[in-house]
Amino acid sequence: MTDKAVAMLILSLLILVLAAACVLAVRGVRADVAAEEPLIVPEALFAPESLEGVLCAQLMDGEITRRQYLRSMAGIAARDEERHPLTVPGYDD
């Protein structure tokens, strides 16, 4: 090998080592920042958006019993049936 080829090889290896060191340093800084700042998730993100969701949350929290939940869901189903009855196309009574 010539002197120029050896010099190019050394410079190429040096650049690779420096690039790897920079990548590892940035990863370490990002990991430190992520570890220091806890993830803040707003409670509103998990808030129920429907009556069924509210009832489910109350059941899971122990605010209502299973029987109360079933009774409420039956009432919701009856109300929905009255307001928006389901009809099957092509089926005549």
mmCIF file as gemmi writes it, N, C-alpha and C atoms, coordinates in Angstrom:
data_model
loop_
_atom_site.group_PDB
_atom_site.id
_atom_site.type_symbol
_atom_site.label_atom_id
_atom_site.label_alt_id
_atom_site.label_comp_id
_atom_site.label_asym_id
_atom_site.label_entity_id
_atom_site.label_seq_id
_atom_site.pdbx_PDB_ins_code
_atom_site.Cartn_x
_atom_site.Cartn_y
_atom_site.Cartn_z
_atom_site.occupancy
_atom_site.B_iso_or_equiv
_atom_site.pdbx_formal_charge
_atom_site.auth_seq_id
_atom_site.auth_asym_id
_atom_site.pdbx_PDB_model_num
ATOM 1 N N . MET Axp A 1 ? 0.834 -1.172 0 1 0 ? 1 A 1
ATOM 2 C CA . MET Axp A 1 ? 0 0 0 1 0 ? 1 A 1
ATOM 3 C C . MET Axp A 1 ? 0.884 1.243 0 1 0 ? 1 A 1
ATOM 4 N N . THR Axp A 2 ? 0.361 2.225 -0.618 1 0 ? 2 A 1
ATOM 5 C CA . THR Axp A 2 ? 1.111 3.482 -0.662 1 0 ? 2 A 1
ATOM 6 C C . THR Axp A 2 ? 0.797 4.312 0.574 1 0 ? 2 A 1
ATOM 7 N N . ASP Axp A 3 ? 1.581 5.334 0.767 1 0 ? 3 A 1
ATOM 8 C CA . ASP Axp A 3 ? 1.383 6.212 1.925 1 0 ? 3 A 1
ATOM 9 C C . ASP Axp A 3 ? 0.028 6.915 1.873 1 0 ? 3 A 1
ATOM 10 N N . LYS Axp A 4 ? -0.419 7.272 0.662 1 0 ? 4 A 1
ATOM 11 C CA . LYS Axp A 4 ? -1.711 7.95 0.527 1 0 ? 4 A 1
ATOM 12 C C . LYS Axp A 4 ? -2.858 7.011 0.896 1 0 ? 4 A 1
ATOM 13 N N . ALA Axp A 5 ? -2.773 5.758 0.497 1 0 ? 5 A 1
ATOM 14 C CA . ALA Axp A 5 ? -3.824 4.79 0.804 1 0 ? 5 A 1
ATOM 15 C C . ALA Axp A 5 ? -3.907 4.543 2.306 1 0 ? 5 A 1
ATOM 16 N N . VAL Axp A 6 ? -2.761 4.453 2.965 1 0 ? 6 A 1
ATOM 17 C CA . VAL Axp A 6 ? -2.731 4.242 4.415 1 0 ? 6 A 1
ATOM 18 C C . VAL Axp A 6 ? -3.326 5.456 5.126 1 0 ? 6 A 1
ATOM 19 N N . ALA Axp A 7 ? -2.969 6.636 4.66 1 0 ? 7 A 1
ATOM 20 C CA . ALA Axp A 7 ? -3.5 7.861 5.264 1 0 ? 7 A 1
ATOM 21 C C . ALA Axp A 7 ? -5.02 7.935 5.085 1 0 ? 7 A 1
ATOM 22 N N . MET Axp A 8 ? -5.524 7.571 3.913 1 0 ? 8 A 1
ATOM 23 C CA . MET Axp A 8 ? -6.968 7.573 3.663 1 0 ? 8 A 1
ATOM 24 C C . MET Axp A 8 ? -7.675 6.559 4.55 1 0 ? 8 A 1
ATOM 25 N N . LEU Axp A 9 ? -7.075 5.393 4.726 1 0 ? 9 A 1
ATOM 26 C CA . LEU Axp A 9 ? -7.657 4.362 5.578 1 0 ? 9 A 1
ATOM 27 C C . LEU Axp A 9 ? -7.734 4.841 7.027 1 0 ? 9 A 1
ATOM 28 N N . ILE Axp A 10 ? -6.676 5.455 7.496 1 0 ? 10 A 1
ATOM 29 C CA . ILE Axp A 10 ? -6.648 5.961 8.876 1 0 ? 10 A 1
ATOM 30 C C . ILE Axp A 10 ? -7.691 7.066 9.062 1 0 ? 10 A 1
ATOM 31 N N . LEU Axp A 11 ? -7.773 7.984 8.103 1 0 ? 11 A 1
ATOM 32 C CA . LEU Axp A 11 ? -8.758 9.062 8.19 1 0 ? 11 A 1
ATOM 33 C C . LEU Axp A 11 ? -10.192 8.52 8.137 1 0 ? 11 A 1
ATOM 34 N N . SER Axp A 12 ? -10.428 7.533 7.297 1 0 ? 12 A 1
ATOM 35 C CA . SER Axp A 12 ? -11.768 6.937 7.205 1 0 ? 12 A 1
ATOM 36 C C . SER Axp A 12 ? -12.158 6.277 8.522 1 0 ? 12 A 1
ATOM 37 N N . LEU Axp A 13 ? -11.232 5.533 9.111 1 0 ? 13 A 1
ATOM 38 C CA . LEU Axp A 13 ? -11.51 4.888 10.396 1 0 ? 13 A 1
ATOM 39 C C . LEU Axp A 13 ? -11.737 5.921 11.494 1 0 ? 13 A 1
ATOM 40 N N . LEU Axp A 14 ? -10.961 6.993 11.465 1 0 ? 14 A 1
ATOM 41 C CA . LEU Axp A 14 ? -11.12 8.062 12.45 1 0 ? 14 A 1
ATOM 42 C C . LEU Axp A 14 ? -12.499 8.716 12.33 1 0 ? 14 A 1
ATOM 43 N N . ILE Axp A 15 ? -12.944 8.953 11.115 1 0 ? 15 A 1
ATOM 44 C CA . ILE Axp A 15 ? -14.269 9.546 10.9 1 0 ? 15 A 1
ATOM 45 C C . ILE Axp A 15 ? -15.365 8.61 11.404 1 0 ? 15 A 1
ATOM 46 N N . LEU Axp A 16 ? -15.233 7.315 11.131 1 0 ? 16 A 1
ATOM 47 C CA . LEU Axp A 16 ? -16.225 6.347 11.614 1 0 ? 16 A 1
ATOM 48 C C . LEU Axp A 16 ? -16.274 6.303 13.138 1 0 ? 16 A 1
ATOM 49 N N . VAL Axp A 17 ? -15.117 6.33 13.776 1 0 ? 17 A 1
ATOM 50 C CA . VAL Axp A 17 ? -15.069 6.304 15.244 1 0 ? 17 A 1
ATOM 51 C C . VAL Axp A 17 ? -15.699 7.567 15.818 1 0 ? 17 A 1
ATOM 52 N N . LEU Axp A 18 ? -15.393 8.716 15.238 1 0 ? 18 A 1
ATOM 53 C CA . LEU Axp A 18 ? -15.98 9.976 15.711 1 0 ? 18 A 1
ATOM 54 C C . LEU Axp A 18 ? -17.499 9.998 15.504 1 0 ? 18 A 1
ATOM 55 N N . ALA Axp A 19 ? -17.96 9.506 14.373 1 0 ? 19 A 1
ATOM 56 C CA . ALA Axp A 19 ? -19.399 9.467 14.112 1 0 ? 19 A 1
ATOM 57 C C . ALA Axp A 19 ? -20.104 8.555 15.116 1 0 ? 19 A 1
ATOM 58 N N . ALA Axp A 20 ? -19.509 7.398 15.395 1 0 ? 20 A 1
ATOM 59 C CA . ALA Axp A 20 ? -20.097 6.479 16.374 1 0 ? 20 A 1
ATOM 60 C C . ALA Axp A 20 ? -20.127 7.106 17.762 1 0 ? 20 A 1
ATOM 61 N N . ALA Axp A 21 ? -19.073 7.818 18.125 1 0 ? 21 A 1
ATOM 62 C CA . ALA Axp A 21 ? -19.032 8.482 19.433 1 0 ? 21 A 1
ATOM 63 C C . ALA Axp A 21 ? -20.111 9.55 19.534 1 0 ? 21 A 1
ATOM 64 N N . CYS Axp A 22 ? -20.328 10.3 18.464 1 0 ? 22 A 1
ATOM 65 C CA . CYS Axp A 22 ? -21.378 11.329 18.468 1 0 ? 22 A 1
ATOM 66 C C . CYS Axp A 22 ? -22.761 10.705 18.608 1 0 ? 22 A 1
ATOM 67 N N . VAL Axp A 23 ? -23.002 9.63 17.887 1 0 ? 23 A 1
ATOM 68 C CA . VAL Axp A 23 ? -24.304 8.956 17.974 1 0 ? 23 A 1
ATOM 69 C C . VAL Axp A 23 ? -24.545 8.44 19.383 1 0 ? 23 A 1
ATOM 70 N N . LEU Axp A 24 ? -23.557 7.813 19.976 1 0 ? 24 A 1
ATOM 71 C CA . LEU Axp A 24 ? -23.716 7.292 21.336 1 0 ? 24 A 1
ATOM 72 C C . LEU Axp A 24 ? -23.905 8.413 22.348 1 0 ? 24 A 1
ATOM 73 N N . ALA Axp A 25 ? -23.227 9.525 22.161 1 0 ? 25 A 1
ATOM 74 C CA . ALA Axp A 25 ? -23.372 10.656 23.082 1 0 ? 25 A 1
ATOM 75 C C . ALA Axp A 25 ? -24.773 11.247 23.002 1 0 ? 25 A 1
ATOM 76 N N . VAL Axp A 26 ? -25.292 11.397 21.789 1 0 ? 26 A 1
ATOM 77 C CA . VAL Axp A 26 ? -26.641 11.95 21.625 1 0 ? 26 A 1
ATOM 78 C C . VAL Axp A 26 ? -27.675 11 22.208 1 0 ? 26 A 1
ATOM 79 N N . ARG Axp A 27 ? -27.506 9.71 21.999 1 0 ? 27 A 1
ATOM 80 C CA . ARG Axp A 27 ? -28.437 8.734 22.578 1 0 ? 27 A 1
ATOM 81 C C . ARG Axp A 27 ? -28.444 8.823 24.093 1 0 ? 27 A 1
ATOM 82 N N . GLY Axp A 28 ? -27.284 8.957 24.687 1 0 ? 28 A 1
ATOM 83 C CA . GLY Axp A 28 ? -27.188 9.051 26.142 1 0 ? 28 A 1
ATOM 84 C C . GLY Axp A 28 ? -27.879 10.286 26.681 1 0 ? 28 A 1
ATOM 85 N N . VAL Axp A 29 ? -27.713 11.414 25.999 1 0 ? 29 A 1
ATOM 86 C CA . VAL Axp A 29 ? -28.358 12.658 26.435 1 0 ? 29 A 1
ATOM 87 C C . VAL Axp A 29 ? -29.866 12.528 26.316 1 0 ? 29 A 1
ATOM 88 N N . ARG Axp A 30 ? -30.34 11.968 25.224 1 0 ? 30 A 1
ATOM 89 C CA . ARG Axp A 30 ? -31.786 11.8 25.046 1 0 ? 30 A 1
ATOM 90 C C . ARG Axp A 30 ? -32.356 10.862 26.096 1 0 ? 30 A 1
ATOM 91 N N . ALA Axp A 31 ? -31.644 9.801 26.422 1 0 ? 31 A 1
ATOM 92 C CA . ALA Axp A 31 ? -32.118 8.861 27.438 1 0 ? 31 A 1
ATOM 93 C C . ALA Axp A 31 ? -32.171 9.529 28.802 1 0 ? 31 A 1
ATOM 94 N N . ASP Axp A 32 ? -31.174 10.372 29.119 1 0 ? 32 A 1
ATOM 95 C CA . ASP Axp A 32 ? -31.177 11.081 30.4 1 0 ? 32 A 1
ATOM 96 C C . ASP Axp A 32 ? -32.356 12.034 30.494 1 0 ? 32 A 1
ATOM 97 N N . VAL Axp A 33 ? -32.624 12.766 29.429 1 0 ? 33 A 1
ATOM 98 C CA . VAL Axp A 33 ? -33.739 13.716 29.428 1 0 ? 33 A 1
ATOM 99 C C . VAL Axp A 33 ? -35.057 12.972 29.557 1 0 ? 33 A 1
ATOM 100 N N . ALA Axp A 34 ? -35.199 11.858 28.847 1 0 ? 34 A 1
ATOM 101 C CA . ALA Axp A 34 ? -36.437 11.086 28.914 1 0 ? 34 A 1
ATOM 102 C C . ALA Axp A 34 ? -36.644 10.505 30.303 1 0 ? 34 A 1
ATOM 103 N N . ALA Axp A 35 ? -35.572 10.119 30.979 1 0 ? 35 A 1
ATOM 104 C CA . ALA Axp A 35 ? -35.693 9.546 32.315 1 0 ? 35 A 1
ATOM 105 C C . ALA Axp A 35 ? -36.059 10.608 33.343 1 0 ? 35 A 1
ATOM 106 N N . GLU Axp A 36 ? -35.613 11.855 33.141 1 0 ? 36 A 1
ATOM 107 C CA . GLU Axp A 36 ? -35.889 12.924 34.094 1 0 ? 36 A 1
ATOM 108 C C . GLU Axp A 36 ? -37.308 13.453 33.977 1 0 ? 36 A 1
ATOM 109 N N . GLU Axp A 37 ? -37.863 13.514 32.784 1 0 ? 37 A 1
ATOM 110 C CA . GLU Axp A 37 ? -39.185 14.081 32.574 1 0 ? 37 A 1
ATOM 111 C C . GLU Axp A 37 ? -40.226 12.966 32.499 1 0 ? 37 A 1
ATOM 112 N N . PRO Axp A 38 ? -41.101 12.87 33.497 1 0 ? 38 A 1
ATOM 113 C CA . PRO Axp A 38 ? -42.133 11.836 33.437 1 0 ? 38 A 1
ATOM 114 C C . PRO Axp A 38 ? -43.161 12.166 32.35 1 0 ? 38 A 1
ATOM 115 N N . LEU Axp A 39 ? -43.728 11.14 31.797 1 0 ? 39 A 1
ATOM 116 C CA . LEU Axp A 39 ? -44.743 11.3 30.772 1 0 ? 39 A 1
ATOM 117 C C . LEU Axp A 39 ? -46.029 11.791 31.421 1 0 ? 39 A 1
ATOM 118 N N . ILE Axp A 40 ? -46.533 12.91 30.952 1 0 ? 40 A 1
ATOM 119 C CA . ILE Axp A 40 ? -47.755 13.485 31.506 1 0 ? 40 A 1
ATOM 120 C C . ILE Axp A 40 ? -48.89 13.229 30.523 1 0 ? 40 A 1
ATOM 121 N N . VAL Axp A 41 ? -49.864 12.437 30.97 1 0 ? 41 A 1
ATOM 122 C CA . VAL Axp A 41 ? -51.021 12.119 30.145 1 0 ? 41 A 1
ATOM 123 C C . VAL Axp A 41 ? -52.244 12.744 30.805 1 0 ? 41 A 1
ATOM 124 N N . PRO Axp A 42 ? -52.966 13.597 30.101 1 0 ? 42 A 1
ATOM 125 C CA . PRO Axp A 42 ? -54.137 14.227 30.716 1 0 ? 42 A 1
ATOM 126 C C . PRO Axp A 42 ? -55.226 13.198 31.004 1 0 ? 42 A 1
ATOM 127 N N . GLU Axp A 43 ? -55.874 13.364 32.15 1 0 ? 43 A 1
ATOM 128 C CA . GLU Axp A 43 ? -56.946 12.445 32.545 1 0 ? 43 A 1
ATOM 129 C C . GLU Axp A 43 ? -58.107 12.493 31.557 1 0 ? 43 A 1
ATOM 130 N N . ALA Axp A 44 ? -58.311 13.642 30.919 1 0 ? 44 A 1
ATOM 131 C CA . ALA Axp A 44 ? -59.42 13.776 29.977 1 0 ? 44 A 1
ATOM 132 C C . ALA Axp A 44 ? -59.273 12.814 28.801 1 0 ? 44 A 1
ATOM 133 N N . LEU Axp A 45 ? -58.063 12.373 28.533 1 0 ? 45 A 1
ATOM 134 C CA . LEU Axp A 45 ? -57.842 11.434 27.441 1 0 ? 45 A 1
ATOM 135 C C . LEU Axp A 45 ? -58.544 10.107 27.704 1 0 ? 45 A 1
ATOM 136 N N . PHE Axp A 46 ? -58.669 9.739 28.976 1 0 ? 46 A 1
ATOM 137 C CA . PHE Axp A 46 ? -59.275 8.466 29.337 1 0 ? 46 A 1
ATOM 138 C C . PHE Axp A 46 ? -60.712 8.607 29.821 1 0 ? 46 A 1
ATOM 139 N N . ALA Axp A 47 ? -61.271 9.8 29.753 1 0 ? 47 A 1
ATOM 140 C CA . ALA Axp A 47 ? -62.636 10.024 30.222 1 0 ? 47 A 1
ATOM 141 C C . ALA Axp A 47 ? -63.627 9.333 29.285 1 0 ? 47 A 1
ATOM 142 N N . PRO Axp A 48 ? -64.658 8.708 29.844 1 0 ? 48 A 1
ATOM 143 C CA . PRO Axp A 48 ? -65.665 8.063 28.997 1 0 ? 48 A 1
ATOM 144 C C . PRO Axp A 48 ? -66.411 9.095 28.155 1 0 ? 48 A 1
ATOM 145 N N . GLU Axp A 49 ? -66.754 8.712 26.942 1 0 ? 49 A 1
ATOM 146 C CA . GLU Axp A 49 ? -67.415 9.63 26.027 1 0 ? 49 A 1
ATOM 147 C C . GLU Axp A 49 ? -68.876 9.284 25.798 1 0 ? 49 A 1
ATOM 148 N N . SER Axp A 50 ? -69.386 8.243 26.428 1 0 ? 50 A 1
ATOM 149 C CA . SER Axp A 50 ? -70.774 7.85 26.241 1 0 ? 50 A 1
ATOM 150 C C . SER Axp A 50 ? -71.35 7.405 27.581 1 0 ? 50 A 1
ATOM 151 N N . LEU Axp A 51 ? -72.675 7.276 27.613 1 0 ? 51 A 1
ATOM 152 C CA . LEU Axp A 51 ? -73.328 6.82 28.833 1 0 ? 51 A 1
ATOM 153 C C . LEU Axp A 51 ? -72.869 5.403 29.18 1 0 ? 51 A 1
ATOM 154 N N . GLU Axp A 52 ? -72.71 4.576 28.16 1 0 ? 52 A 1
ATOM 155 C CA . GLU Axp A 52 ? -72.226 3.217 28.399 1 0 ? 52 A 1
ATOM 156 C C . GLU Axp A 52 ? -70.824 3.241 28.998 1 0 ? 52 A 1
ATOM 157 N N . GLY Axp A 53 ? -69.991 4.154 28.515 1 0 ? 53 A 1
ATOM 158 C CA . GLY Axp A 53 ? -68.637 4.286 29.05 1 0 ? 53 A 1
ATOM 159 C C . GLY Axp A 53 ? -68.632 4.745 30.491 1 0 ? 53 A 1
ATOM 160 N N . VAL Axp A 54 ? -69.525 5.671 30.823 1 0 ? 54 A 1
ATOM 161 C CA . VAL Axp A 54 ? -69.637 6.143 32.204 1 0 ? 54 A 1
ATOM 162 C C . VAL Axp A 54 ? -70.068 4.998 33.108 1 0 ? 54 A 1
ATOM 163 N N . LEU Axp A 55 ? -71.063 4.232 32.669 1 0 ? 55 A 1
ATOM 164 C CA . LEU Axp A 55 ? -71.526 3.092 33.472 1 0 ? 55 A 1
ATOM 165 C C . LEU Axp A 55 ? -70.414 2.062 33.654 1 0 ? 55 A 1
ATOM 166 N N . CYS Axp A 56 ? -69.67 1.808 32.602 1 0 ? 56 A 1
ATOM 167 C CA . CYS Axp A 56 ? -68.564 0.848 32.686 1 0 ? 56 A 1
ATOM 168 C C . CYS Axp A 56 ? -67.506 1.338 33.669 1 0 ? 56 A 1
ATOM 169 N N . ALA Axp A 57 ? -67.181 2.628 33.615 1 0 ? 57 A 1
ATOM 170 C CA . ALA Axp A 57 ? -66.193 3.189 34.541 1 0 ? 57 A 1
ATOM 171 C C . ALA Axp A 57 ? -66.691 3.091 35.979 1 0 ? 57 A 1
ATOM 172 N N . GLN Axp A 58 ? -67.983 3.36 36.195 1 0 ? 58 A 1
ATOM 173 C CA . GLN Axp A 58 ? -68.546 3.253 37.543 1 0 ? 58 A 1
ATOM 174 C C . GLN Axp A 58 ? -68.498 1.814 38.038 1 0 ? 58 A 1
ATOM 175 N N . LEU Axp A 59 ? -68.779 0.867 37.153 1 0 ? 59 A 1
ATOM 176 C CA . LEU Axp A 59 ? -68.723 -0.548 37.533 1 0 ? 59 A 1
ATOM 177 C C . LEU Axp A 59 ? -67.299 -0.951 37.894 1 0 ? 59 A 1
ATOM 178 N N . MET Axp A 60 ? -66.329 -0.529 37.086 1 0 ? 60 A 1
ATOM 179 C CA . MET Axp A 60 ? -64.934 -0.887 37.342 1 0 ? 60 A 1
ATOM 180 C C . MET Axp A 60 ? -64.406 -0.245 38.623 1 0 ? 60 A 1
ATOM 181 N N . ASP Axp A 61 ? -64.892 0.959 38.943 1 0 ? 61 A 1
ATOM 182 C CA . ASP Axp A 61 ? -64.455 1.649 40.162 1 0 ? 61 A 1
ATOM 183 C C . ASP Axp A 61 ? -65.204 1.177 41.398 1 0 ? 61 A 1
ATOM 184 N N . GLY Axp A 62 ? -66.216 0.324 41.207 1 0 ? 62 A 1
ATOM 185 C CA . GLY Axp A 62 ? -66.98 -0.176 42.347 1 0 ? 62 A 1
ATOM 186 C C . GLY Axp A 62 ? -68.048 0.786 42.833 1 0 ? 62 A 1
ATOM 187 N N . GLU Axp A 63 ? -68.37 1.805 42.048 1 0 ? 63 A 1
ATOM 188 C CA . GLU Axp A 63 ? -69.391 2.769 42.439 1 0 ? 63 A 1
ATOM 189 C C . GLU Axp A 63 ? -70.795 2.199 42.288 1 0 ? 63 A 1
ATOM 190 N N . ILE Axp A 64 ? -70.978 1.267 41.348 1 0 ? 64 A 1
ATOM 191 C CA . ILE Axp A 64 ? -72.265 0.601 41.171 1 0 ? 64 A 1
ATOM 192 C C . ILE Axp A 64 ? -72.025 -0.901 41.143 1 0 ? 64 A 1
ATOM 193 N N . THR Axp A 65 ? -73.08 -1.659 41.419 1 0 ? 65 A 1
ATOM 194 C CA . THR Axp A 65 ? -72.973 -3.119 41.41 1 0 ? 65 A 1
ATOM 195 C C . THR Axp A 65 ? -73.215 -3.646 40.002 1 0 ? 65 A 1
ATOM 196 N N . ARG Axp A 66 ? -72.949 -4.917 39.832 1 0 ? 66 A 1
ATOM 197 C CA . ARG Axp A 66 ? -73.182 -5.552 38.536 1 0 ? 66 A 1
ATOM 198 C C . ARG Axp A 66 ? -74.663 -5.501 38.189 1 0 ? 66 A 1
ATOM 199 N N . ARG Axp A 67 ? -75.503 -5.724 39.17 1 0 ? 67 A 1
ATOM 200 C CA . ARG Axp A 67 ? -76.955 -5.69 38.946 1 0 ? 67 A 1
ATOM 201 C C . ARG Axp A 67 ? -77.399 -4.289 38.492 1 0 ? 67 A 1
ATOM 202 N N . GLN Axp A 68 ? -76.881 -3.248 39.138 1 0 ? 68 A 1
ATOM 203 C CA . GLN Axp A 68 ? -77.225 -1.88 38.742 1 0 ? 68 A 1
ATOM 204 C C . GLN Axp A 68 ? -76.746 -1.587 37.321 1 0 ? 68 A 1
ATOM 205 N N . TYR Axp A 69 ? -75.563 -2.087 37.003 1 0 ? 69 A 1
ATOM 206 C CA . TYR Axp A 69 ? -75.026 -1.895 35.655 1 0 ? 69 A 1
ATOM 207 C C . TYR Axp A 69 ? -75.928 -2.559 34.618 1 0 ? 69 A 1
ATOM 208 N N . LEU Axp A 70 ? -76.316 -3.808 34.873 1 0 ? 70 A 1
ATOM 209 C CA . LEU Axp A 70 ? -77.163 -4.536 33.92 1 0 ? 70 A 1
ATOM 210 C C . LEU Axp A 70 ? -78.525 -3.868 33.777 1 0 ? 70 A 1
ATOM 211 N N . ARG Axp A 71 ? -79.091 -3.403 34.882 1 0 ? 71 A 1
ATOM 212 C CA . ARG Axp A 71 ? -80.383 -2.724 34.842 1 0 ? 71 A 1
ATOM 213 C C . ARG Axp A 71 ? -80.273 -1.429 34.022 1 0 ? 71 A 1
ATOM 214 N N . SER Axp A 72 ? -79.215 -0.693 34.23 1 0 ? 72 A 1
ATOM 215 C CA . SER Axp A 72 ? -79.021 0.556 33.483 1 0 ? 72 A 1
ATOM 216 C C . SER Axp A 72 ? -78.813 0.288 31.997 1 0 ? 72 A 1
ATOM 217 N N . MET Axp A 73 ? -78.044 -0.738 31.678 1 0 ? 73 A 1
ATOM 218 C CA . MET Axp A 73 ? -77.811 -1.069 30.272 1 0 ? 73 A 1
ATOM 219 C C . MET Axp A 73 ? -79.099 -1.534 29.605 1 0 ? 73 A 1
ATOM 220 N N . ALA Axp A 74 ? -79.939 -2.277 30.334 1 0 ? 74 A 1
ATOM 221 C CA . ALA Axp A 74 ? -81.23 -2.695 29.785 1 0 ? 74 A 1
ATOM 222 C C . ALA Axp A 74 ? -82.106 -1.475 29.521 1 0 ? 74 A 1
ATOM 223 N N . GLY Axp A 75 ? -82.074 -0.501 30.422 1 0 ? 75 A 1
ATOM 224 C CA . GLY Axp A 75 ? -82.838 0.731 30.21 1 0 ? 75 A 1
ATOM 225 C C . GLY Axp A 75 ? -82.348 1.5 28.993 1 0 ? 75 A 1
ATOM 226 N N . ILE Axp A 76 ? -81.038 1.553 28.812 1 0 ? 76 A 1
ATOM 227 C CA . ILE Axp A 76 ? -80.471 2.23 27.64 1 0 ? 76 A 1
ATOM 228 C C . ILE Axp A 76 ? -80.891 1.512 26.364 1 0 ? 76 A 1
ATOM 229 N N . ALA Axp A 77 ? -80.859 0.178 26.384 1 0 ? 77 A 1
ATOM 230 C CA . ALA Axp A 77 ? -81.247 -0.601 25.205 1 0 ? 77 A 1
ATOM 231 C C . ALA Axp A 77 ? -82.72 -0.382 24.876 1 0 ? 77 A 1
ATOM 232 N N . ALA Axp A 78 ? -83.575 -0.355 25.903 1 0 ? 78 A 1
ATOM 233 C CA . ALA Axp A 78 ? -85.007 -0.128 25.672 1 0 ? 78 A 1
ATOM 234 C C . ALA Axp A 78 ? -85.243 1.272 25.103 1 0 ? 78 A 1
ATOM 235 N N . ARG Axp A 79 ? -84.549 2.254 25.642 1 0 ? 79 A 1
ATOM 236 C CA . ARG Axp A 79 ? -84.691 3.626 25.148 1 0 ? 79 A 1
ATOM 237 C C . ARG Axp A 79 ? -84.232 3.727 23.696 1 0 ? 79 A 1
ATOM 238 N N . ASP Axp A 80 ? -83.106 3.087 23.37 1 0 ? 80 A 1
ATOM 239 C CA . ASP Axp A 80 ? -82.61 3.115 21.995 1 0 ? 80 A 1
ATOM 240 C C . ASP Axp A 80 ? -83.562 2.4 21.045 1 0 ? 80 A 1
ATOM 241 N N . GLU Axp A 81 ? -84.153 1.312 21.497 1 0 ? 81 A 1
ATOM 242 C CA . GLU Axp A 81 ? -85.107 0.573 20.662 1 0 ? 81 A 1
ATOM 243 C C . GLU Axp A 81 ? -86.328 1.434 20.378 1 0 ? 81 A 1
ATOM 244 N N . GLU Axp A 82 ? -86.755 2.208 21.368 1 0 ? 82 A 1
ATOM 245 C CA . GLU Axp A 82 ? -87.919 3.078 21.179 1 0 ? 82 A 1
ATOM 246 C C . GLU Axp A 82 ? -87.587 4.247 20.249 1 0 ? 82 A 1
ATOM 247 N N . ARG Axp A 83 ? -86.425 4.836 20.439 1 0 ? 83 A 1
ATOM 248 C CA . ARG Axp A 83 ? -86.038 6.005 19.644 1 0 ? 83 A 1
ATOM 249 C C . ARG Axp A 83 ? -85.6 5.638 18.227 1 0 ? 83 A 1
ATOM 250 N N . HIS Axp A 84 ? -84.87 4.55 18.105 1 0 ? 84 A 1
ATOM 251 C CA . HIS Axp A 84 ? -84.308 4.144 16.809 1 0 ? 84 A 1
ATOM 252 C C . HIS Axp A 84 ? -84.54 2.648 16.6 1 0 ? 84 A 1
ATOM 253 N N . PRO Axp A 85 ? -85.767 2.25 16.26 1 0 ? 85 A 1
ATOM 254 C CA . PRO Axp A 85 ? -86.023 0.813 16.087 1 0 ? 85 A 1
ATOM 255 C C . PRO Axp A 85 ? -85.257 0.254 14.883 1 0 ? 85 A 1
ATOM 256 N N . LEU Axp A 86 ? -84.769 -0.96 15.05 1 0 ? 86 A 1
ATOM 257 C CA . LEU Axp A 86 ? -84.056 -1.628 13.964 1 0 ? 86 A 1
ATOM 258 C C . LEU Axp A 86 ? -85.061 -2.343 13.071 1 0 ? 86 A 1
ATOM 259 N N . THR Axp A 87 ? -84.904 -2.197 11.784 1 0 ? 87 A 1
ATOM 260 C CA . THR Axp A 87 ? -85.753 -2.907 10.832 1 0 ? 87 A 1
ATOM 261 C C . THR Axp A 87 ? -84.862 -3.681 9.88 1 0 ? 87 A 1
ATOM 262 N N . VAL Axp A 88 ? -85.316 -4.862 9.543 1 0 ? 88 A 1
ATOM 263 C CA . VAL Axp A 88 ? -84.574 -5.708 8.614 1 0 ? 88 A 1
ATOM 264 C C . VAL Axp A 88 ? -85.164 -5.496 7.225 1 0 ? 88 A 1
ATOM 265 N N . PRO Axp A 89 ? -84.359 -5.088 6.26 1 0 ? 89 A 1
ATOM 266 C CA . PRO Axp A 89 ? -84.882 -4.87 4.903 1 0 ? 89 A 1
ATOM 267 C C . PRO Axp A 89 ? -85.437 -6.164 4.313 1 0 ? 89 A 1
ATOM 268 N N . GLY Axp A 90 ? -86.598 -6.066 3.697 1 0 ? 90 A 1
ATOM 269 C CA . GLY Axp A 90 ? -87.201 -7.225 3.051 1 0 ? 90 A 1
ATOM 270 C C . GLY Axp A 90 ? -87.949 -8.142 3.997 1 0 ? 90 A 1
ATOM 271 N N . TYR Axp A 91 ? -88.045 -7.782 5.263 1 0 ? 91 A 1
ATOM 272 C CA . TYR Axp A 91 ? -88.745 -8.615 6.244 1 0 ? 91 A 1
ATOM 273 C C . TYR Axp A 91 ? -90.021 -7.892 6.649 1 0 ? 91 A 1
ATOM 274 N N . ASP Axp A 92 ? -91.156 -8.478 6.314 1 0 ? 92 A 1
ATOM 275 C CA . ASP Axp A 92 ? -92.451 -7.874 6.657 1 0 ? 92 A 1
ATOM 276 C C . ASP Axp A 92 ? -93.124 -8.697 7.738 1 0 ? 92 A 1
ATOM 277 N N . ASP Axp A 93 ? -93.698 -7.994 8.715 1 0 ? 93 A 1
ATOM 278 C CA . ASP Axp A 93 ? -94.421 -8.701 9.794 1 0 ? 93 A 1
ATOM 279 C C . ASP Axp A 93 ? -95.793 -9.092 9.346 1 0 ? 93 A 1
